[in-house]
Amino acid sequence: MRDILYKSDPIPFYEYAEKNAILNIHQHARERVLNGEIDPSIAETEIGRFSKENLLWLYPKKVSK
């Protein structure tokens, strides 16, 4: 994992994250909001606004738009 992170090409990290179901902080918070565990306004206060970019970073090669 360390070797992947130190390389300049992020695609191996995305592939590793996809294979291992790793979520970024915004994706994790989104899941908790959808499950009714946390309030979205509190989540955004703590981690920043939700956006398409920070919710889709995990699999950017699959994003066609």
ChimeraX commands (.cxc) that place a marker at each C-alpha (Angstrom):
marker #1 position 0.00,0.00,0.00 radius 0.5
marker #1 position 2.80,2.41,0.87 radius 0.5
marker #1 position 4.37,1.90,-2.58 radius 0.5
marker #1 position 1.06,2.71,-4.26 radius 0.5
marker #1 position 0.63,5.92,-2.26 radius 0.5
marker #1 position 4.13,7.19,-3.08 radius 0.5
marker #1 position 3.69,6.76,-6.83 radius 0.5
marker #1 position 2.42,9.73,-8.82 radius 0.5
marker #1 position -0.23,7.66,-10.63 radius 0.5
marker #1 position -3.35,7.43,-8.41 radius 0.5
marker #1 position -5.10,4.71,-10.46 radius 0.5
marker #1 position -3.46,1.81,-8.54 radius 0.5
marker #1 position -4.76,3.35,-5.30 radius 0.5
marker #1 position -8.28,3.67,-6.73 radius 0.5
marker #1 position -8.13,0.04,-7.84 radius 0.5
marker #1 position -6.93,-1.02,-4.39 radius 0.5
marker #1 position -9.67,1.05,-2.74 radius 0.5
marker #1 position -12.34,-0.44,-5.01 radius 0.5
marker #1 position -11.14,-4.00,-4.44 radius 0.5
marker #1 position -11.11,-3.49,-0.67 radius 0.5
marker #1 position -14.29,-1.37,-0.44 radius 0.5
marker #1 position -12.45,1.63,1.06 radius 0.5
marker #1 position -14.55,4.77,1.39 radius 0.5
marker #1 position -13.34,8.32,1.73 radius 0.5
marker #1 position -14.61,10.43,4.63 radius 0.5
marker #1 position -17.42,12.02,2.58 radius 0.5
marker #1 position -18.65,8.68,1.27 radius 0.5
marker #1 position -18.63,7.23,4.78 radius 0.5
marker #1 position -20.52,10.25,6.14 radius 0.5
marker #1 position -23.03,10.00,3.27 radius 0.5
marker #1 position -23.78,6.40,4.20 radius 0.5
marker #1 position -24.30,7.39,7.83 radius 0.5
marker #1 position -26.58,10.30,6.82 radius 0.5
marker #1 position -28.65,7.99,4.60 radius 0.5
marker #1 position -28.94,5.51,7.47 radius 0.5
marker #1 position -30.21,8.30,9.74 radius 0.5
marker #1 position -27.22,8.03,12.07 radius 0.5
marker #1 position -25.99,11.62,11.70 radius 0.5
marker #1 position -27.42,14.97,10.63 radius 0.5
marker #1 position -26.14,16.16,7.21 radius 0.5
marker #1 position -25.60,19.73,8.38 radius 0.5
marker #1 position -23.42,18.54,11.25 radius 0.5
marker #1 position -21.46,16.28,8.90 radius 0.5
marker #1 position -20.82,19.17,6.51 radius 0.5
marker #1 position -19.74,21.39,9.39 radius 0.5
marker #1 position -17.17,18.80,10.44 radius 0.5
marker #1 position -15.85,17.54,7.08 radius 0.5
marker #1 position -16.87,20.14,4.50 radius 0.5
marker #1 position -19.61,20.28,1.90 radius 0.5
marker #1 position -20.66,17.16,0.03 radius 0.5
marker #1 position -19.99,17.42,-3.69 radius 0.5
marker #1 position -19.88,15.18,-6.73 radius 0.5
marker #1 position -16.09,15.31,-6.69 radius 0.5
marker #1 position -15.60,14.17,-3.11 radius 0.5
marker #1 position -18.30,11.49,-3.34 radius 0.5
marker #1 position -16.98,9.95,-6.57 radius 0.5
marker #1 position -13.22,10.07,-6.00 radius 0.5
marker #1 position -13.08,6.36,-5.30 radius 0.5
marker #1 position -13.69,5.22,-8.86 radius 0.5
marker #1 position -12.84,8.20,-11.11 radius 0.5
marker #1 position -12.08,6.01,-14.11 radius 0.5
marker #1 position -15.74,4.93,-14.11 radius 0.5
marker #1 position -17.15,8.46,-14.10 radius 0.5
marker #1 position -18.19,9.32,-17.66 radius 0.5
marker #1 position -19.51,12.85,-17.09 radius 0.5
marker link #1:1,2 radius 0.2
marker link #1:2,3 radius 0.2
marker link #1:3,4 radius 0.2
marker link #1:4,5 radius 0.2
marker link #1:5,6 radius 0.2
marker link #1:6,7 radius 0.2
marker link #1:7,8 radius 0.2
marker link #1:8,9 radius 0.2
marker link #1:9,10 radius 0.2
marker link #1:10,11 radius 0.2
marker link #1:11,12 radius 0.2
marker link #1:12,13 radius 0.2
marker link #1:13,14 radius 0.2
marker link #1:14,15 radius 0.2
marker link #1:15,16 radius 0.2
marker link #1:16,17 radius 0.2
marker link #1:17,18 radius 0.2
marker link #1:18,19 radius 0.2
marker link #1:19,20 radius 0.2
marker link #1:20,21 radius 0.2
marker link #1:21,22 radius 0.2
marker link #1:22,23 radius 0.2
marker link #1:23,24 radius 0.2
marker link #1:24,25 radius 0.2
marker link #1:25,26 radius 0.2
marker link #1:26,27 radius 0.2
marker link #1:27,28 radius 0.2
marker link #1:28,29 radius 0.2
marker link #1:29,30 radius 0.2
marker link #1:30,31 radius 0.2
marker link #1:31,32 radius 0.2
marker link #1:32,33 radius 0.2
marker link #1:33,34 radius 0.2
marker link #1:34,35 radius 0.2
marker link #1:35,36 radius 0.2
marker link #1:36,37 radius 0.2
marker link #1:37,38 radius 0.2
marker link #1:38,39 radius 0.2
marker link #1:39,40 radius 0.2
marker link #1:40,41 radius 0.2
marker link #1:41,42 radius 0.2
marker link #1:42,43 radius 0.2
marker link #1:43,44 radius 0.2
marker link #1:44,45 radius 0.2
marker link #1:45,46 radius 0.2
marker link #1:46,47 radius 0.2
marker link #1:47,48 radius 0.2
marker link #1:48,49 radius 0.2
marker link #1:49,50 radius 0.2
marker link #1:50,51 radius 0.2
marker link #1:51,52 radius 0.2
marker link #1:52,53 radius 0.2
marker link #1:53,54 radius 0.2
marker link #1:54,55 radius 0.2
marker link #1:55,56 radius 0.2
marker link #1:56,57 radius 0.2
marker link #1:57,58 radius 0.2
marker link #1:58,59 radius 0.2
marker link #1:59,60 radius 0.2
marker link #1:60,61 radius 0.2
marker link #1:61,62 radius 0.2
marker link #1:62,63 radius 0.2
marker link #1:63,64 radius 0.2
marker link #1:64,65 radius 0.2
view
